[in-house]
Amino acid sequence: MPILKKLFQWLPLGKVPEMSAPEVYKRLQKNDIQIVDVRSKMEWDKSHIEGSLNLPITSFSIEKIKQLGLSQDLTTVVICLSAHRSIPGVRKLKQFGLDEVYQLEDGMLSWWKLSLPTSK
C-alpha cells in the first residue's frame, strides 16, 4: 500500500458512514450493535456508553482489535468526543475485516446533549 494512502487512513479527514445518537440508543436497546470507544482511557473512565469497549485510537493494531472479540454479525459503531478520532477508527476496523461500521455522528457531545445514559 502506498505511503500516502496509509497516512490518509489515520487522518481525521473525509467522510465515513454515520449513525445518529438516537439511532445508536435505539439499536442498543435491541442489542444488535457493538460500540468501540476510541477515546483515551481517562476520557472513557469519566463517562462512556454502557457496554462500550475502550480501545484508544493511539493503540489500534490488528492484535488489539482481535482482543476485543468483535462480532462480524453485529453492526459496529465507533465513537470519540466529537467525531474526529472515530474517522480513522472506522477505516481501520473496515480494513481489518468488519463490514458494517459507522461512527457516532458528532461523537459523545451529541450523546450528552440528548442526556442519553452513560456509565462511569
PDB file as gemmi writes it, atoms N, CA and C in Angstrom:
CRYST1    1.000    1.000    1.000  90.00  90.00  90.00 P 1                      
ATOM      1  N   MET A   1       0.854  -1.175   0.000  1.00  0.00           N  
ATOM      2  CA  MET A   1       0.000   0.000   0.000  1.00  0.00           C  
ATOM      3  C   MET A   1       0.901   1.241   0.000  1.00  0.00           C  
ATOM      4  N   PRO A   2       0.643   2.189  -0.896  1.00  0.00           N  
ATOM      5  CA  PRO A   2       1.474   3.398  -0.941  1.00  0.00           C  
ATOM      6  C   PRO A   2       1.425   4.160   0.381  1.00  0.00           C  
ATOM      7  N   ILE A   3       2.535   4.803   0.713  1.00  0.00           N  
ATOM      8  CA  ILE A   3       2.678   5.505   1.992  1.00  0.00           C  
ATOM      9  C   ILE A   3       1.613   6.583   2.198  1.00  0.00           C  
ATOM     10  N   LEU A   4       1.258   7.334   1.152  1.00  0.00           N  
ATOM     11  CA  LEU A   4       0.237   8.376   1.300  1.00  0.00           C  
ATOM     12  C   LEU A   4      -1.126   7.792   1.620  1.00  0.00           C  
ATOM     13  N   LYS A   5      -1.453   6.655   1.018  1.00  0.00           N  
ATOM     14  CA  LYS A   5      -2.729   6.009   1.308  1.00  0.00           C  
ATOM     15  C   LYS A   5      -2.761   5.517   2.751  1.00  0.00           C  
ATOM     16  N   LYS A   6      -1.643   4.963   3.232  1.00  0.00           N  
ATOM     17  CA  LYS A   6      -1.554   4.529   4.628  1.00  0.00           C  
ATOM     18  C   LYS A   6      -1.735   5.708   5.577  1.00  0.00           C  
ATOM     19  N   LEU A   7      -1.082   6.816   5.276  1.00  0.00           N  
ATOM     20  CA  LEU A   7      -1.179   8.009   6.112  1.00  0.00           C  
ATOM     21  C   LEU A   7      -2.600   8.537   6.133  1.00  0.00           C  
ATOM     22  N   PHE A   8      -3.264   8.574   4.976  1.00  0.00           N  
ATOM     23  CA  PHE A   8      -4.626   9.100   4.887  1.00  0.00           C  
ATOM     24  C   PHE A   8      -5.572   8.341   5.808  1.00  0.00           C  
ATOM     25  N   GLN A   9      -5.380   7.027   5.952  1.00  0.00           N  
ATOM     26  CA  GLN A   9      -6.266   6.225   6.801  1.00  0.00           C  
ATOM     27  C   GLN A   9      -6.285   6.714   8.245  1.00  0.00           C  
ATOM     28  N   TRP A  10      -5.206   7.328   8.690  1.00  0.00           N  
ATOM     29  CA  TRP A  10      -5.102   7.771  10.076  1.00  0.00           C  
ATOM     30  C   TRP A  10      -5.560   9.216  10.277  1.00  0.00           C  
ATOM     31  N   LEU A  11      -5.808   9.945   9.211  1.00  0.00           N  
ATOM     32  CA  LEU A  11      -6.197  11.341   9.339  1.00  0.00           C  
ATOM     33  C   LEU A  11      -7.693  11.475   9.612  1.00  0.00           C  
ATOM     34  N   PRO A  12      -8.072  12.432  10.465  1.00  0.00           N  
ATOM     35  CA  PRO A  12      -9.494  12.635  10.758  1.00  0.00           C  
ATOM     36  C   PRO A  12     -10.171  13.491   9.694  1.00  0.00           C  
ATOM     37  N   LEU A  13      -9.926  13.154   8.437  1.00  0.00           N  
ATOM     38  CA  LEU A  13     -10.471  13.912   7.317  1.00  0.00           C  
ATOM     39  C   LEU A  13     -11.350  13.015   6.467  1.00  0.00           C  
ATOM     40  N   GLY A  14     -12.265  13.627   5.744  1.00  0.00           N  
ATOM     41  CA  GLY A  14     -13.114  12.870   4.849  1.00  0.00           C  
ATOM     42  C   GLY A  14     -14.361  12.370   5.546  1.00  0.00           C  
ATOM     43  N   LYS A  15     -15.112  11.575   4.832  1.00  0.00           N  
ATOM     44  CA  LYS A  15     -16.395  11.077   5.320  1.00  0.00           C  
ATOM     45  C   LYS A  15     -16.347   9.569   5.539  1.00  0.00           C  
ATOM     46  N   VAL A  16     -17.045   9.140   6.559  1.00  0.00           N  
ATOM     47  CA  VAL A  16     -17.293   7.721   6.810  1.00  0.00           C  
ATOM     48  C   VAL A  16     -18.788   7.600   7.143  1.00  0.00           C  
ATOM     49  N   PRO A  17     -19.359   6.422   7.038  1.00  0.00           N  
ATOM     50  CA  PRO A  17     -20.780   6.261   7.393  1.00  0.00           C  
ATOM     51  C   PRO A  17     -21.026   6.676   8.841  1.00  0.00           C  
ATOM     52  N   GLU A  18     -22.168   7.317   9.081  1.00  0.00           N  
ATOM     53  CA  GLU A  18     -22.502   7.801  10.426  1.00  0.00           C  
ATOM     54  C   GLU A  18     -23.862   7.278  10.876  1.00  0.00           C  
ATOM     55  N   MET A  19     -24.019   7.232  12.200  1.00  0.00           N  
ATOM     56  CA  MET A  19     -25.287   6.889  12.821  1.00  0.00           C  
ATOM     57  C   MET A  19     -25.560   7.926  13.903  1.00  0.00           C  
ATOM     58  N   SER A  20     -26.786   8.414  13.976  1.00  0.00           N  
ATOM     59  CA  SER A  20     -27.141   9.439  14.962  1.00  0.00           C  
ATOM     60  C   SER A  20     -27.226   8.845  16.367  1.00  0.00           C  
ATOM     61  N   ALA A  21     -27.107   9.701  17.360  1.00  0.00           N  
ATOM     62  CA  ALA A  21     -27.201   9.254  18.758  1.00  0.00           C  
ATOM     63  C   ALA A  21     -28.542   8.570  19.042  1.00  0.00           C  
ATOM     64  N   PRO A  22     -29.683   9.134  18.603  1.00  0.00           N  
ATOM     65  CA  PRO A  22     -30.944   8.420  18.865  1.00  0.00           C  
ATOM     66  C   PRO A  22     -30.995   7.032  18.223  1.00  0.00           C  
ATOM     67  N   GLU A  23     -30.433   6.898  17.018  1.00  0.00           N  
ATOM     68  CA  GLU A  23     -30.423   5.592  16.355  1.00  0.00           C  
ATOM     69  C   GLU A  23     -29.512   4.610  17.103  1.00  0.00           C  
ATOM     70  N   VAL A  24     -28.338   5.075  17.551  1.00  0.00           N  
ATOM     71  CA  VAL A  24     -27.442   4.209  18.330  1.00  0.00           C  
ATOM     72  C   VAL A  24     -28.151   3.753  19.603  1.00  0.00           C  
ATOM     73  N   TYR A  25     -28.814   4.674  20.290  1.00  0.00           N  
ATOM     74  CA  TYR A  25     -29.530   4.329  21.520  1.00  0.00           C  
ATOM     75  C   TYR A  25     -30.615   3.288  21.243  1.00  0.00           C  
ATOM     76  N   LYS A  26     -31.376   3.494  20.181  1.00  0.00           N  
ATOM     77  CA  LYS A  26     -32.441   2.560  19.803  1.00  0.00           C  
ATOM     78  C   LYS A  26     -31.868   1.180  19.501  1.00  0.00           C  
ATOM     79  N   ARG A  27     -30.772   1.141  18.777  1.00  0.00           N  
ATOM     80  CA  ARG A  27     -30.140  -0.136  18.424  1.00  0.00           C  
ATOM     81  C   ARG A  27     -29.546  -0.815  19.663  1.00  0.00           C  
ATOM     82  N   LEU A  28     -29.045  -0.023  20.611  1.00  0.00           N  
ATOM     83  CA  LEU A  28     -28.530  -0.597  21.864  1.00  0.00           C  
ATOM     84  C   LEU A  28     -29.639  -1.328  22.615  1.00  0.00           C  
ATOM     85  N   GLN A  29     -30.834  -0.752  22.596  1.00  0.00           N  
ATOM     86  CA  GLN A  29     -31.962  -1.382  23.279  1.00  0.00           C  
ATOM     87  C   GLN A  29     -32.293  -2.738  22.659  1.00  0.00           C  
ATOM     88  N   LYS A  30     -32.013  -2.888  21.371  1.00  0.00           N  
ATOM     89  CA  LYS A  30     -32.258  -4.153  20.667  1.00  0.00           C  
ATOM     90  C   LYS A  30     -31.078  -5.113  20.774  1.00  0.00           C  
ATOM     91  N   ASN A  31     -29.969  -4.638  21.345  1.00  0.00           N  
ATOM     92  CA  ASN A  31     -28.749  -5.441  21.460  1.00  0.00           C  
ATOM     93  C   ASN A  31     -28.233  -5.926  20.110  1.00  0.00           C  
ATOM     94  N   ASP A  32     -28.334  -5.079  19.077  1.00  0.00           N  
ATOM     95  CA  ASP A  32     -27.857  -5.512  17.766  1.00  0.00           C  
ATOM     96  C   ASP A  32     -26.704  -4.655  17.239  1.00  0.00           C  
ATOM     97  N   ILE A  33     -26.022  -3.957  18.143  1.00  0.00           N  
ATOM     98  CA  ILE A  33     -24.805  -3.230  17.765  1.00  0.00           C  
ATOM     99  C   ILE A  33     -23.738  -3.445  18.826  1.00  0.00           C  
ATOM    100  N   GLN A  34     -22.504  -3.153  18.444  1.00  0.00           N  
ATOM    101  CA  GLN A  34     -21.377  -3.155  19.383  1.00  0.00           C  
ATOM    102  C   GLN A  34     -20.678  -1.816  19.228  1.00  0.00           C  
ATOM    103  N   ILE A  35     -20.170  -1.296  20.341  1.00  0.00           N  
ATOM    104  CA  ILE A  35     -19.576   0.039  20.336  1.00  0.00           C  
ATOM    105  C   ILE A  35     -18.113  -0.032  20.726  1.00  0.00           C  
ATOM    106  N   VAL A  36     -17.279   0.608  19.908  1.00  0.00           N  
ATOM    107  CA  VAL A  36     -15.853   0.747  20.202  1.00  0.00           C  
ATOM    108  C   VAL A  36     -15.594   2.226  20.440  1.00  0.00           C  
ATOM    109  N   ASP A  37     -15.181   2.554  21.652  1.00  0.00           N  
ATOM    110  CA  ASP A  37     -14.889   3.933  22.054  1.00  0.00           C  
ATOM    111  C   ASP A  37     -13.386   4.150  21.905  1.00  0.00           C  
ATOM    112  N   VAL A  38     -13.004   5.056  21.011  1.00  0.00           N  
ATOM    113  CA  VAL A  38     -11.589   5.251  20.709  1.00  0.00           C  
ATOM    114  C   VAL A  38     -10.957   6.411  21.479  1.00  0.00           C  
ATOM    115  N   ARG A  39     -11.673   6.927  22.474  1.00  0.00           N  
ATOM    116  CA  ARG A  39     -11.099   7.975  23.320  1.00  0.00           C  
ATOM    117  C   ARG A  39     -10.073   7.372  24.277  1.00  0.00           C  
ATOM    118  N   SER A  40      -9.349   8.230  24.965  1.00  0.00           N  
ATOM    119  CA  SER A  40      -8.364   7.747  25.931  1.00  0.00           C  
ATOM    120  C   SER A  40      -9.066   7.036  27.087  1.00  0.00           C  
ATOM    121  N   LYS A  41      -8.324   6.208  27.793  1.00  0.00           N  
ATOM    122  CA  LYS A  41      -8.879   5.501  28.963  1.00  0.00           C  
ATOM    123  C   LYS A  41      -9.403   6.498  29.986  1.00  0.00           C  
ATOM    124  N   MET A  42      -8.712   7.608  30.181  1.00  0.00           N  
ATOM    125  CA  MET A  42      -9.142   8.623  31.143  1.00  0.00           C  
ATOM    126  C   MET A  42     -10.500   9.217  30.732  1.00  0.00           C  
ATOM    127  N   GLU A  43     -10.656   9.523  29.449  1.00  0.00           N  
ATOM    128  CA  GLU A  43     -11.932  10.051  28.968  1.00  0.00           C  
ATOM    129  C   GLU A  43     -13.042   9.021  29.149  1.00  0.00           C  
ATOM    130  N   TRP A  44     -12.751   7.777  28.790  1.00  0.00           N  
ATOM    131  CA  TRP A  44     -13.729   6.696  28.882  1.00  0.00           C  
ATOM    132  C   TRP A  44     -14.153   6.470  30.328  1.00  0.00           C  
ATOM    133  N   ASP A  45     -13.184   6.524  31.262  1.00  0.00           N  
ATOM    134  CA  ASP A  45     -13.496   6.321  32.672  1.00  0.00           C  
ATOM    135  C   ASP A  45     -14.454   7.389  33.206  1.00  0.00           C  
ATOM    136  N   LYS A  46     -14.352   8.608  32.696  1.00  0.00           N  
ATOM    137  CA  LYS A  46     -15.211   9.705  33.181  1.00  0.00           C  
ATOM    138  C   LYS A  46     -16.661   9.529  32.751  1.00  0.00           C  
ATOM    139  N   SER A  47     -16.896   9.054  31.522  1.00  0.00           N  
ATOM    140  CA  SER A  47     -18.255   8.897  31.020  1.00  0.00           C  
ATOM    141  C   SER A  47     -18.214   8.099  29.723  1.00  0.00           C  
ATOM    142  N   HIS A  48     -18.933   6.987  29.690  1.00  0.00           N  
ATOM    143  CA  HIS A  48     -18.984   6.177  28.475  1.00  0.00           C  
ATOM    144  C   HIS A  48     -20.349   5.527  28.333  1.00  0.00           C  
ATOM    145  N   ILE A  49     -20.628   5.064  27.149  1.00  0.00           N  
ATOM    146  CA  ILE A  49     -21.869   4.351  26.879  1.00  0.00           C  
ATOM    147  C   ILE A  49     -21.751   2.945  27.451  1.00  0.00           C  
ATOM    148  N   GLU A  50     -22.753   2.559  28.228  1.00  0.00           N  
ATOM    149  CA  GLU A  50     -22.771   1.238  28.857  1.00  0.00           C  
ATOM    150  C   GLU A  50     -22.549   0.156  27.815  1.00  0.00           C  
ATOM    151  N   GLY A  51     -21.618  -0.748  28.083  1.00  0.00           N  
ATOM    152  CA  GLY A  51     -21.336  -1.852  27.185  1.00  0.00           C  
ATOM    153  C   GLY A  51     -20.295  -1.553  26.115  1.00  0.00           C  
ATOM    154  N   SER A  52     -19.860  -0.290  26.041  1.00  0.00           N  
ATOM    155  CA  SER A  52     -18.852   0.043  25.026  1.00  0.00           C  
ATOM    156  C   SER A  52     -17.503  -0.555  25.407  1.00  0.00           C  
ATOM    157  N   LEU A  53     -16.709  -0.829  24.393  1.00  0.00           N  
ATOM    158  CA  LEU A  53     -15.358  -1.347  24.567  1.00  0.00           C  
ATOM    159  C   LEU A  53     -14.385  -0.205  24.307  1.00  0.00           C  
ATOM    160  N   ASN A  54     -13.430  -0.020  25.189  1.00  0.00           N  
ATOM    161  CA  ASN A  54     -12.477   1.077  25.027  1.00  0.00           C  
ATOM    162  C   ASN A  54     -11.187   0.576  24.399  1.00  0.00           C  
ATOM    163  N   LEU A  55     -10.863   1.150  23.240  1.00  0.00           N  
ATOM    164  CA  LEU A  55      -9.581   0.910  22.581  1.00  0.00           C  
ATOM    165  C   LEU A  55      -9.130   2.247  21.998  1.00  0.00           C  
ATOM    166  N   PRO A  56      -8.281   2.973  22.733  1.00  0.00           N  
ATOM    167  CA  PRO A  56      -7.834   4.282  22.243  1.00  0.00           C  
ATOM    168  C   PRO A  56      -7.257   4.184  20.833  1.00  0.00           C  
ATOM    169  N   ILE A  57      -7.570   5.159  20.008  1.00  0.00           N  
ATOM    170  CA  ILE A  57      -7.116   5.150  18.612  1.00  0.00           C  
ATOM    171  C   ILE A  57      -5.595   5.049  18.548  1.00  0.00           C  
ATOM    172  N   THR A  58      -4.900   5.565  19.547  1.00  0.00           N  
ATOM    173  CA  THR A  58      -3.439   5.504  19.572  1.00  0.00           C  
ATOM    174  C   THR A  58      -2.926   4.079  19.802  1.00  0.00           C  
ATOM    175  N   SER A  59      -3.813   3.168  20.198  1.00  0.00           N  
ATOM    176  CA  SER A  59      -3.425   1.777  20.460  1.00  0.00           C  
ATOM    177  C   SER A  59      -3.914   0.818  19.387  1.00  0.00           C  
ATOM    178  N   PHE A  60      -4.543   1.326  18.331  1.00  0.00           N  
ATOM    179  CA  PHE A  60      -5.099   0.458  17.294  1.00  0.00           C  
ATOM    180  C   PHE A  60      -4.025  -0.382  16.636  1.00  0.00           C  
ATOM    181  N   SER A  61      -4.248  -1.684  16.614  1.00  0.00           N  
ATOM    182  CA  SER A  61      -3.421  -2.635  15.879  1.00  0.00           C  
ATOM    183  C   SER A  61      -4.304  -3.845  15.625  1.00  0.00           C  
ATOM    184  N   ILE A  62      -3.938  -4.673  14.694  1.00  0.00           N  
ATOM    185  CA  ILE A  62      -4.721  -5.869  14.394  1.00  0.00           C  
ATOM    186  C   ILE A  62      -4.832  -6.747  15.638  1.00  0.00           C  
ATOM    187  N   GLU A  63      -3.757  -6.849  16.423  1.00  0.00           N  
ATOM    188  CA  GLU A  63      -3.776  -7.685  17.624  1.00  0.00           C  
ATOM    189  C   GLU A  63      -4.761  -7.140  18.661  1.00  0.00           C  
ATOM    190  N   LYS A  64      -4.715  -5.836  18.905  1.00  0.00           N  
ATOM    191  CA  LYS A  64      -5.608  -5.224  19.901  1.00  0.00           C  
ATOM    192  C   LYS A  64      -7.069  -5.322  19.462  1.00  0.00           C  
ATOM    193  N   ILE A  65      -7.311  -5.139  18.178  1.00  0.00           N  
ATOM    194  CA  ILE A  65      -8.680  -5.235  17.672  1.00  0.00           C  
ATOM    195  C   ILE A  65      -9.189  -6.665  17.823  1.00  0.00           C  
ATOM    196  N   LYS A  66      -8.361  -7.645  17.527  1.00  0.00           N  
ATOM    197  CA  LYS A  66      -8.769  -9.045  17.700  1.00  0.00           C  
ATOM    198  C   LYS A  66      -9.106  -9.347  19.156  1.00  0.00           C  
ATOM    199  N   GLN A  67      -8.363  -8.740  20.090  1.00  0.00           N  
ATOM    200  CA  GLN A  67      -8.601  -8.965  21.515  1.00  0.00           C  
ATOM    201  C   GLN A  67      -9.967  -8.465  21.965  1.00  0.00           C  
ATOM    202  N   LEU A  68     -10.562  -7.532  21.228  1.00  0.00           N  
ATOM    203  CA  LEU A  68     -11.887  -7.021  21.586  1.00  0.00           C  
ATOM    204  C   LEU A  68     -12.976  -8.070  21.393  1.00  0.00           C  
ATOM    205  N   GLY A  69     -12.720  -9.055  20.535  1.00  0.00           N  
ATOM    206  CA  GLY A  69     -13.706 -10.106  20.291  1.00  0.00           C  
ATOM    207  C   GLY A  69     -14.963  -9.598  19.599  1.00  0.00           C  
ATOM    208  N   LEU A  70     -14.805  -8.674  18.669  1.00  0.00           N  
ATOM    209  CA  LEU A  70     -15.951  -8.104  17.969  1.00  0.00           C  
ATOM    210  C   LEU A  70     -16.611  -9.148  17.075  1.00  0.00           C  
ATOM    211  N   SER A  71     -17.930  -9.061  16.974  1.00  0.00           N  
ATOM    212  CA  SER A  71     -18.704  -9.991  16.160  1.00  0.00           C  
ATOM    213  C   SER A  71     -18.882  -9.458  14.745  1.00  0.00           C  
ATOM    214  N   GLN A  72     -18.687 -10.312  13.766  1.00  0.00           N  
ATOM    215  CA  GLN A  72     -18.950  -9.961  12.363  1.00  0.00           C  
ATOM    216  C   GLN A  72     -20.450  -9.798  12.122  1.00  0.00           C  
ATOM    217  N   ASP A  73     -21.272 -10.379  12.990  1.00  0.00           N  
ATOM    218  CA  ASP A  73     -22.720 -10.377  12.798  1.00  0.00           C  
ATOM    219  C   ASP A  73     -23.401  -9.111  13.322  1.00  0.00           C  
ATOM    220  N   LEU A  74     -22.671  -8.288  14.042  1.00  0.00           N  
ATOM    221  CA  LEU A  74     -23.257  -7.066  14.606  1.00  0.00           C  
ATOM    222  C   LEU A  74     -22.705  -5.832  13.906  1.00  0.00           C  
ATOM    223  N   THR A  75     -23.542  -4.814  13.813  1.00  0.00           N  
ATOM    224  CA  THR A  75     -23.090  -3.507  13.349  1.00  0.00           C  
ATOM    225  C   THR A  75     -22.160  -2.944  14.411  1.00  0.00           C  
ATOM    226  N   THR A  76     -21.083  -2.302  13.980  1.00  0.00           N  
ATOM    227  CA  THR A  76     -20.127  -1.689  14.905  1.00  0.00           C  
ATOM    228  C   THR A  76     -20.224  -0.174  14.783  1.00  0.00           C  
ATOM    229  N   VAL A  77     -20.270   0.500  15.938  1.00  0.00           N  
ATOM    230  CA  VAL A  77     -20.271   1.958  15.974  1.00  0.00           C  
ATOM    231  C   VAL A  77     -19.021   2.409  16.716  1.00  0.00           C  
ATOM    232  N   VAL A  78     -18.250   3.267  16.078  1.00  0.00           N  
ATOM    233  CA  VAL A  78     -17.023   3.806  16.661  1.00  0.00           C  
ATOM    234  C   VAL A  78     -17.335   5.196  17.186  1.00  0.00           C  
ATOM    235  N   ILE A  79     -16.908   5.476  18.423  1.00  0.00           N  
ATOM    236  CA  ILE A  79     -17.206   6.786  18.994  1.00  0.00           C  
ATOM    237  C   ILE A  79     -15.952   7.432  19.569  1.00  0.00           C  
ATOM    238  N   CYS A  80     -15.983   8.750  19.584  1.00  0.00           N  
ATOM    239  CA  CYS A  80     -14.966   9.565  20.249  1.00  0.00           C  
ATOM    240  C   CYS A  80     -15.686  10.792  20.796  1.00  0.00           C  
ATOM    241  N   LEU A  81     -14.970  11.832  21.114  1.00  0.00           N  
ATOM    242  CA  LEU A  81     -15.599  13.014  21.685  1.00  0.00           C  
ATOM    243  C   LEU A  81     -16.437  13.768  20.659  1.00  0.00           C  
ATOM    244  N   SER A  82     -15.835  14.067  19.493  1.00  0.00           N  
ATOM    245  CA  SER A  82     -16.506  14.964  18.537  1.00  0.00           C  
ATOM    246  C   SER A  82     -16.483  14.451  17.096  1.00  0.00           C  
ATOM    247  N   ALA A  83     -16.342  13.161  16.911  1.00  0.00           N  
ATOM    248  CA  ALA A  83     -16.363  12.524  15.582  1.00  0.00           C  
ATOM    249  C   ALA A  83     -15.160  12.909  14.724  1.00  0.00           C  
ATOM    250  N   HIS A  84     -13.981  12.948  15.330  1.00  0.00           N  
ATOM    251  CA  HIS A  84     -12.741  13.135  14.575  1.00  0.00           C  
ATOM    252  C   HIS A  84     -11.850  11.896  14.696  1.00  0.00           C  
ATOM    253  N   ARG A  85     -11.569  11.470  15.917  1.00  0.00           N  
ATOM    254  CA  ARG A  85     -10.755  10.264  16.110  1.00  0.00           C  
ATOM    255  C   ARG A  85     -11.478   9.018  15.617  1.00  0.00           C  
ATOM    256  N   SER A  86     -12.797   9.071  15.590  1.00  0.00           N  
ATOM    257  CA  SER A  86     -13.553   7.897  15.144  1.00  0.00           C  
ATOM    258  C   SER A  86     -13.441   7.658  13.641  1.00  0.00           C  
ATOM    259  N   ILE A  87     -13.118   8.674  12.871  1.00  0.00           N  
ATOM    260  CA  ILE A  87     -12.979   8.506  11.416  1.00  0.00           C  
ATOM    261  C   ILE A  87     -11.901   7.473  11.084  1.00  0.00           C  
ATOM    262  N   PRO A  88     -10.668   7.633  11.573  1.00  0.00           N  
ATOM    263  CA  PRO A  88      -9.691   6.577  11.290  1.00  0.00           C  
ATOM    264  C   PRO A  88     -10.056   5.249  11.950  1.00  0.00           C  
ATOM    265  N   GLY A  89     -10.772   5.290  13.067  1.00  0.00           N  
ATOM    266  CA  GLY A  89     -11.217   4.053  13.708  1.00  0.00           C  
ATOM    267  C   GLY A  89     -12.135   3.251  12.802  1.00  0.00           C  
ATOM    268  N   VAL A  90     -13.079   3.941  12.157  1.00  0.00           N  
ATOM    269  CA  VAL A  90     -13.978   3.269  11.212  1.00  0.00           C  
ATOM    270  C   VAL A  90     -13.169   2.666  10.065  1.00  0.00           C  
ATOM    271  N   ARG A  91     -12.267   3.452   9.518  1.00  0.00           N  
ATOM    272  CA  ARG A  91     -11.460   2.970   8.384  1.00  0.00           C  
ATOM    273  C   ARG A  91     -10.640   1.733   8.762  1.00  0.00           C  
ATOM    274  N   LYS A  92     -10.026   1.766   9.937  1.00  0.00           N  
ATOM    275  CA  LYS A  92      -9.170   0.650  10.353  1.00  0.00           C  
ATOM    276  C   LYS A  92      -9.999  -0.611  10.628  1.00  0.00           C  
ATOM    277  N   LEU A  93     -11.161  -0.468  11.265  1.00  0.00           N  
ATOM    278  CA  LEU A  93     -11.986  -1.644  11.526  1.00  0.00           C  
ATOM    279  C   LEU A  93     -12.471  -2.266  10.221  1.00  0.00           C  
ATOM    280  N   LYS A  94     -12.801  -1.438   9.246  1.00  0.00           N  
ATOM    281  CA  LYS A  94     -13.179  -1.965   7.926  1.00  0.00           C  
ATOM    282  C   LYS A  94     -11.983  -2.670   7.280  1.00  0.00           C  
ATOM    283  N   GLN A  95     -10.815  -2.057   7.399  1.00  0.00           N  
ATOM    284  CA  GLN A  95      -9.601  -2.661   6.837  1.00  0.00           C  
ATOM    285  C   GLN A  95      -9.316  -4.015   7.491  1.00  0.00           C  
ATOM    286  N   PHE A  96      -9.627  -4.132   8.772  1.00  0.00           N  
ATOM    287  CA  PHE A  96      -9.358  -5.368   9.496  1.00  0.00           C  
ATOM    288  C   PHE A  96     -10.496  -6.377   9.375  1.00  0.00           C  
ATOM    289  N   GLY A  97     -11.477  -6.111   8.502  1.00  0.00           N  
ATOM    290  CA  GLY A  97     -12.442  -7.140   8.170  1.00  0.00           C  
ATOM    291  C   GLY A  97     -13.878  -6.970   8.608  1.00  0.00           C  
ATOM    292  N   LEU A  98     -14.207  -5.934   9.377  1.00  0.00           N  
ATOM    293  CA  LEU A  98     -15.607  -5.731   9.742  1.00  0.00           C  
ATOM    294  C   LEU A  98     -16.325  -5.036   8.587  1.00  0.00           C  
ATOM    295  N   ASP A  99     -17.542  -5.476   8.308  1.00  0.00           N  
ATOM    296  CA  ASP A  99     -18.262  -4.955   7.151  1.00  0.00           C  
ATOM    297  C   ASP A  99     -19.072  -3.698   7.456  1.00  0.00           C  
ATOM    298  N   GLU A 100     -19.921  -3.768   8.457  1.00  0.00           N  
ATOM    299  CA  GLU A 100     -20.851  -2.678   8.738  1.00  0.00           C  
ATOM    300  C   GLU A 100     -20.336  -1.863   9.925  1.00  0.00           C  
ATOM    301  N   VAL A 101     -19.642  -0.750   9.611  1.00  0.00           N  
ATOM    302  CA  VAL A 101     -19.013   0.079  10.646  1.00  0.00           C  
ATOM    303  C   VAL A 101     -19.414   1.534  10.414  1.00  0.00           C  
ATOM    304  N   TYR A 102     -19.844   2.189  11.483  1.00  0.00           N  
ATOM    305  CA  TYR A 102     -20.271   3.582  11.451  1.00  0.00           C  
ATOM    306  C   TYR A 102     -19.556   4.350  12.543  1.00  0.00           C  
ATOM    307  N   GLN A 103     -19.579   5.676  12.438  1.00  0.00           N  
ATOM    308  CA  GLN A 103     -19.161   6.496  13.572  1.00  0.00           C  
ATOM    309  C   GLN A 103     -20.412   7.137  14.170  1.00  0.00           C  
ATOM    310  N   LEU A 104     -20.335   7.448  15.462  1.00  0.00           N  
ATOM    311  CA  LEU A 104     -21.418   8.182  16.120  1.00  0.00           C  
ATOM    312  C   LEU A 104     -21.358   9.616  15.632  1.00  0.00           C  
ATOM    313  N   GLU A 105     -22.419  10.057  14.959  1.00  0.00           N  
ATOM    314  CA  GLU A 105     -22.476  11.410  14.419  1.00  0.00           C  
ATOM    315  C   GLU A 105     -22.289  12.436  15.549  1.00  0.00           C  
ATOM    316  N   ASP A 106     -21.297  13.300  15.396  1.00  0.00           N  
ATOM    317  CA  ASP A 106     -20.951  14.345  16.372  1.00  0.00           C  
ATOM    318  C   ASP A 106     -20.449  13.800  17.702  1.00  0.00           C  
ATOM    319  N   GLY A 107     -20.129  12.523  17.756  1.00  0.00           N  
ATOM    320  CA  GLY A 107     -19.467  11.935  18.914  1.00  0.00           C  
ATOM    321  C   GLY A 107     -20.254  11.982  20.214  1.00  0.00           C  
ATOM    322  N   MET A 108     -19.526  11.800  21.318  1.00  0.00           N  
ATOM    323  CA  MET A 108     -20.150  11.803  22.638  1.00  0.00           C  
ATOM    324  C   MET A 108     -20.813  13.144  22.942  1.00  0.00           C  
ATOM    325  N   LEU A 109     -20.374  14.203  22.292  1.00  0.00           N  
ATOM    326  CA  LEU A 109     -21.018  15.504  22.503  1.00  0.00           C  
ATOM    327  C   LEU A 109     -22.507  15.419  22.157  1.00  0.00           C  
ATOM    328  N   SER A 110     -22.849  14.705  21.095  1.00  0.00           N  
ATOM    329  CA  SER A 110     -24.259  14.566  20.719  1.00  0.00           C  
ATOM    330  C   SER A 110     -25.005  13.671  21.719  1.00  0.00           C  
ATOM    331  N   TRP A 111     -24.328  12.656  22.215  1.00  0.00           N  
ATOM    332  CA  TRP A 111     -24.934  11.745  23.201  1.00  0.00           C  
ATOM    333  C   TRP A 111     -25.285  12.505  24.481  1.00  0.00           C  
ATOM    334  N   TRP A 112     -24.306  13.277  24.978  1.00  0.00           N  
ATOM    335  CA  TRP A 112     -24.527  14.046  26.209  1.00  0.00           C  
ATOM    336  C   TRP A 112     -25.573  15.125  26.009  1.00  0.00           C  
ATOM    337  N   LYS A 113     -25.602  15.758  24.851  1.00  0.00           N  
ATOM    338  CA  LYS A 113     -26.554  16.836  24.564  1.00  0.00           C  
ATOM    339  C   LYS A 113     -27.984  16.325  24.705  1.00  0.00           C  
ATOM    340  N   LEU A 114     -28.215  15.074  24.339  1.00  0.00           N  
ATOM    341  CA  LEU A 114     -29.549  14.462  24.449  1.00  0.00           C  
ATOM    342  C   LEU A 114     -29.787  13.809  25.802  1.00  0.00           C  
ATOM    343  N   SER A 115     -28.804  13.913  26.702  1.00  0.00           N  
ATOM    344  CA  SER A 115     -28.891  13.320  28.043  1.00  0.00           C  
ATOM    345  C   SER A 115     -29.167  11.819  27.995  1.00  0.00           C  
ATOM    346  N   LEU A 116     -28.564  11.143  27.022  1.00  0.00           N  
ATOM    347  CA  LEU A 116     -28.701   9.697  26.951  1.00  0.00           C  
ATOM    348  C   LEU A 116     -27.834   9.059  28.032  1.00  0.00           C  
ATOM    349  N   PRO A 117     -28.180   7.849  28.485  1.00  0.00           N  
ATOM    350  CA  PRO A 117     -27.484   7.263  29.648  1.00  0.00           C  
ATOM    351  C   PRO A 117     -26.007   6.958  29.400  1.00  0.00           C  
ATOM    352  N   THR A 118     -25.228   7.180  30.451  1.00  0.00           N  
ATOM    353  CA  THR A 118     -23.803   6.870  30.437  1.00  0.00           C  
ATOM    354  C   THR A 118     -23.428   6.156  31.729  1.00  0.00           C  
ATOM    355  N   SER A 119     -22.268   5.555  31.723  1.00  0.00           N  
ATOM    356  CA  SER A 119     -21.692   4.914  32.914  1.00  0.00           C  
ATOM    357  C   SER A 119     -20.377   5.599  33.244  1.00  0.00           C  
ATOM    358  N   LYS A 120     -19.959   5.451  34.480  1.00  0.00           N  
ATOM    359  CA  LYS A 120     -18.670   5.997  34.923  1.00  0.00           C  
ATOM    360  C   LYS A 120     -17.854   4.902  35.551  1.00  0.00           C  
TER     361      LYS A 120                                                      
END                                                                             
